[in-house]
């Protein structure tokens, strides 16, 4: 399963550089369009270089990508742009263009068990989700906002997606993190996901019924281990949730760096 988290891009990509920082990558066909427009971007030395100041340059690129049909779902939400090597925050960008710019994102997954019962809550993603619409997922999950800690994001997502407060959890456990690298088409054929996913295991009391609050979930259902395995076998569970569940169960190894 974890081998599926390390897939090569569908198209050749060029590194995206901001000063001394490697921050992403751009598919060759998309880079040709960007370079033909009057944008704060230049190619030299086999890489695409942003012109400083980087916040403004990324905003300009994001607006152009949106206007030209190369952005995912637009939310007016900023996520941090880290250095690919150090993880140091370099800038921030609209989340809807992160895939086409190959920027590393940070996300969370909350896998929730029912106390005293061999059951775990899964959600079915709404059909208008940009990535994996209609697939089953862990109880809650999503991207970490700029300036937000992953543990805070997990608490926020659990409330927004499942209507569950962290105070209702009988136990909360961090299970480590893993990195996903795979092509995505939520913003056209030029997208590449590089995502560090922090996994949390929550224990919920019996009788607690999740209730979506942000319109991004179609349904919730409690599953036993066999039902989860069946969804994995039939490709009905998101890759990120499958790895998060394996981590929480102790049958997969988290990243060590």
Backbone torsions as a table, in degrees:
resi	resn	phi	psi	omega
1	UNK	NA	-46.4	-177.0
2	UNK	-66.5	-20.8	175.1
3	UNK	-62.9	-29.5	179.1
4	UNK	-69.8	-15.2	179.1
5	UNK	-84.9	0.3	-178.4
6	UNK	-127.7	66.6	-178.4
7	UNK	-103.6	146.2	-178.8
8	UNK	-76.3	156.2	176.3
9	UNK	-60.9	152.3	178.2
10	UNK	-73.0	-27.0	-178.8
11	UNK	-128.8	152.5	175.4
12	UNK	-57.8	141.1	-177.1
13	UNK	-127.3	152.6	-179.9
14	UNK	-112.9	136.4	179.2
15	UNK	-58.6	142.9	174.5
16	UNK	-104.2	124.7	-171.5
17	UNK	-121.0	138.7	172.0
18	UNK	-124.8	101.3	-176.3
19	UNK	60.4	-122.6	179.5
20	UNK	-86.5	3.9	-170.7
21	UNK	-108.3	129.1	167.7
22	UNK	-84.2	120.1	-172.4
23	UNK	-121.7	-4.0	-178.4
24	UNK	174.8	-156.0	178.5
25	UNK	-159.6	155.3	-178.5
26	UNK	-131.5	134.1	177.2
27	UNK	-63.6	142.0	-176.5
28	UNK	-52.4	-48.3	-178.8
29	UNK	-61.7	-39.0	179.2
30	UNK	-70.0	-38.0	178.6
31	UNK	-59.8	-39.2	178.8
32	UNK	-59.8	-40.0	177.7
33	UNK	-67.1	-41.7	-179.1
34	UNK	-63.9	-41.8	-177.9
35	UNK	-69.6	-24.7	179.0
36	UNK	-79.3	-11.6	179.3
37	UNK	-98.9	158.8	177.7
38	UNK	-78.4	78.8	-175.5
39	UNK	-121.5	157.3	-179.6
40	UNK	-78.1	61.5	-175.2
41	UNK	-147.2	137.2	178.5
42	UNK	-141.1	150.1	178.3
43	UNK	-108.1	127.3	170.3
44	UNK	-161.4	151.8	-178.8
45	UNK	63.8	27.3	178.3
46	UNK	75.6	18.2	179.8
47	UNK	-142.8	160.8	175.0
48	UNK	-98.9	124.6	-174.1
49	UNK	-112.2	127.0	174.3
50	UNK	-76.7	144.6	173.0
51	UNK	-88.5	138.2	177.4
52	UNK	-72.5	152.5	-0.6
53	UNK	-75.9	141.8	-169.0
54	UNK	-72.1	-35.2	177.9
55	UNK	-57.8	-49.0	-178.8
56	UNK	-66.8	-38.4	179.4
57	UNK	-63.1	-43.0	179.6
58	UNK	-67.5	-36.8	175.6
59	UNK	-61.8	-41.6	179.8
60	UNK	-64.9	-44.5	176.9
61	UNK	-61.3	-42.6	-179.0
62	UNK	-62.2	-44.1	179.7
63	UNK	-62.9	-39.9	179.4
64	UNK	-66.9	-43.8	179.9
65	UNK	-60.9	-41.3	178.7
66	UNK	-64.6	-46.4	-177.2
67	UNK	-65.4	-25.2	-176.2
68	UNK	-107.5	18.6	173.2
69	UNK	73.8	24.5	-179.1
70	UNK	-115.3	25.8	178.5
71	UNK	-119.9	151.3	172.1
72	UNK	-78.4	-165.1	-179.8
73	UNK	-57.3	125.7	-175.3
74	UNK	-89.3	128.8	-176.2
75	UNK	-125.9	-2.8	-172.6
76	UNK	54.7	41.8	177.9
77	UNK	-121.8	128.9	-179.4
78	UNK	-95.8	138.9	171.7
79	UNK	-120.4	156.9	-179.4
80	UNK	-69.7	148.2	173.4
81	UNK	-110.1	108.1	-176.9
82	UNK	-95.2	159.4	168.2
83	UNK	-68.1	131.5	-176.1
84	UNK	-61.5	-28.5	-175.4
85	UNK	-92.3	-44.6	-173.1
86	UNK	-99.0	-19.9	-174.0
87	UNK	79.8	-1.6	179.2
88	UNK	-62.0	137.2	177.5
89	UNK	-68.9	127.6	-179.1
90	UNK	-107.8	-39.0	-176.7
91	UNK	-161.5	-160.2	174.1
92	UNK	-146.8	159.2	-175.2
93	UNK	-153.3	154.3	172.2
94	UNK	-59.8	129.6	-174.5
95	UNK	-61.6	-26.0	-176.3
96	UNK	-68.4	-11.2	178.8
97	UNK	-113.9	3.8	-175.0
98	UNK	-62.8	-35.6	-177.3
99	UNK	-70.9	-43.3	-179.5
100	UNK	-70.4	-22.5	175.6
101	UNK	-95.2	2.3	176.5
102	UNK	59.9	28.0	-177.2
103	UNK	-80.2	136.9	179.0
104	UNK	-69.1	125.4	177.5
105	UNK	-107.6	160.3	177.9
106	UNK	-116.8	131.9	-176.3
107	UNK	-137.1	170.5	177.0
108	UNK	-130.6	153.2	171.3
109	UNK	-132.1	130.4	176.9
110	UNK	-113.2	112.2	178.3
111	UNK	-103.2	123.1	-169.8
112	UNK	-118.2	125.8	175.7
113	UNK	-99.1	158.7	177.0
114	UNK	-99.9	126.5	-177.7
115	UNK	-59.7	130.5	175.1
116	UNK	75.9	3.7	-179.4
117	UNK	-134.2	145.4	179.2
118	UNK	-80.8	56.3	-174.1
119	UNK	-132.1	148.3	177.5
120	UNK	-134.2	140.6	-179.8
121	UNK	-82.2	132.1	171.0
122	UNK	-123.1	152.8	173.9
123	UNK	-113.6	150.7	171.9
124	UNK	-102.0	121.5	-175.2
125	UNK	-66.6	145.2	178.8
126	UNK	-61.8	153.9	-176.9
127	UNK	-72.2	-15.5	178.7
128	UNK	-98.1	10.6	175.0
129	UNK	-66.7	142.7	-177.6
130	UNK	-67.8	-36.7	-178.4
131	UNK	-116.3	132.9	176.3
132	UNK	53.8	49.0	179.0
133	UNK	-62.9	137.3	177.0
134	UNK	80.1	-8.9	178.8
135	UNK	-80.1	160.6	176.7
136	UNK	-85.0	150.3	-173.1
137	UNK	-142.9	174.6	174.4
138	UNK	-67.4	176.4	-175.9
139	UNK	-51.4	-43.6	-178.0
140	UNK	-155.6	153.9	177.4
141	UNK	-175.8	162.0	178.5
142	UNK	168.0	-177.9	-177.0
143	UNK	-80.0	148.7	174.9
144	UNK	-85.0	129.3	-178.9
145	UNK	-75.6	161.8	176.7
146	UNK	-59.1	127.2	179.5
147	UNK	84.7	0.3	-177.5
148	UNK	-99.7	140.8	174.4
149	UNK	-82.5	146.4	179.5
150	UNK	-54.4	-38.5	179.5
151	UNK	-63.9	-37.0	176.0
152	UNK	-66.2	-40.5	179.2
153	UNK	-62.8	-39.1	179.1
154	UNK	-62.3	-42.5	178.3
155	UNK	-63.7	-44.8	-180.0
156	UNK	-63.3	-47.2	-177.9
157	UNK	-65.3	-37.6	179.5
158	UNK	-61.9	-36.2	177.7
159	UNK	-74.4	-47.1	-176.0
160	UNK	-66.7	-42.0	-173.8
161	UNK	-90.1	-30.5	-173.3
162	UNK	-124.2	-4.0	-179.5
163	UNK	65.4	25.9	-178.3
164	UNK	-109.0	125.9	175.7
165	UNK	-86.9	145.7	179.8
166	UNK	-61.8	-27.9	178.5
167	UNK	-65.9	-21.0	178.7
168	UNK	-80.6	-17.8	-179.3
169	UNK	-73.5	136.0	178.4
170	UNK	-81.4	-21.1	177.3
171	UNK	-157.4	142.8	176.6
172	UNK	-131.6	126.6	-175.3
173	UNK	-134.9	131.2	173.4
174	UNK	-82.4	131.0	-174.1
175	UNK	-110.4	8.1	-179.6
176	UNK	99.9	-173.3	-176.9
177	UNK	-134.8	161.3	175.9
178	UNK	-145.1	163.3	-177.7
179	UNK	-118.1	133.3	177.8
180	UNK	-108.7	131.2	173.2
181	UNK	-129.9	112.8	-178.4
182	UNK	-160.3	150.8	174.9
183	UNK	-66.6	145.7	174.7
184	UNK	-136.7	153.4	-178.9
185	UNK	-120.9	24.0	-178.8
186	UNK	-72.8	-9.0	175.4
187	UNK	-136.0	38.5	-177.2
188	UNK	97.4	-175.9	-173.7
189	UNK	-80.5	3.8	-174.4
190	UNK	-99.0	4.3	-172.9
191	UNK	-82.6	143.9	173.7
192	UNK	-140.9	122.1	180.0
193	UNK	-89.2	125.8	166.9
194	UNK	-125.7	107.4	-170.4
195	UNK	-136.6	127.8	173.7
196	UNK	-93.6	117.6	-173.5
197	UNK	-110.2	121.4	176.3
198	UNK	-93.7	128.0	-173.1
199	UNK	-108.2	136.3	178.5
200	UNK	-129.4	141.3	175.6
201	UNK	-110.3	123.1	177.8
202	UNK	-112.9	144.3	174.2
203	UNK	-109.2	120.4	-176.4
204	UNK	-109.3	150.3	180.0
205	UNK	-72.1	150.0	175.5
206	UNK	-62.9	146.7	179.6
207	UNK	92.2	-12.6	177.3
208	UNK	-78.4	124.3	-178.5
209	UNK	-109.3	116.1	177.4
210	UNK	-59.6	148.2	-177.2
211	UNK	-143.8	111.2	-176.7
212	UNK	-66.9	144.0	-177.3
213	UNK	-123.8	-8.6	-175.8
214	UNK	-114.8	5.7	177.2
215	UNK	76.5	11.8	-175.2
216	UNK	-105.5	8.6	-178.5
217	UNK	-129.9	133.8	178.4
218	UNK	-84.8	-39.1	-173.2
219	UNK	-161.0	161.1	170.5
220	UNK	-123.7	146.3	176.0
221	UNK	-152.1	139.5	175.7
222	UNK	-83.7	131.9	-175.8
223	UNK	-121.8	143.2	168.2
224	UNK	-88.4	176.6	-174.4
225	UNK	-59.8	-41.0	-179.5
226	UNK	-64.5	-39.7	179.8
227	UNK	-65.5	-37.8	177.2
228	UNK	-66.0	-44.5	178.4
229	UNK	-59.9	-39.2	179.0
230	UNK	-64.1	-40.4	179.1
231	UNK	-66.2	-39.0	176.2
232	UNK	-61.6	-46.6	-177.1
233	UNK	-62.4	-32.1	-178.2
234	UNK	-94.9	8.0	178.4
235	UNK	68.9	26.1	-176.9
236	UNK	-95.8	-6.1	-179.0
237	UNK	-110.8	138.7	179.1
238	UNK	-62.3	149.5	178.8
239	UNK	-59.2	-43.6	-178.0
240	UNK	-61.2	-41.8	178.9
241	UNK	-67.5	-39.1	-179.7
242	UNK	-60.8	-43.2	179.0
243	UNK	-69.5	-40.7	179.4
244	UNK	-61.1	-41.3	178.9
245	UNK	-64.7	-41.9	178.3
246	UNK	-63.6	-38.8	177.0
247	UNK	-64.1	-45.1	-178.0
248	UNK	-66.6	-26.7	178.2
249	UNK	-87.5	-5.8	178.7
250	UNK	79.2	17.6	-178.9
251	UNK	-106.9	6.6	174.1
252	UNK	-135.7	155.9	-176.7
253	UNK	-102.2	132.6	178.3
254	UNK	-76.5	159.9	173.0
255	UNK	-61.7	146.9	-179.6
256	UNK	-102.7	-8.5	179.6
257	UNK	-138.9	NA	NA
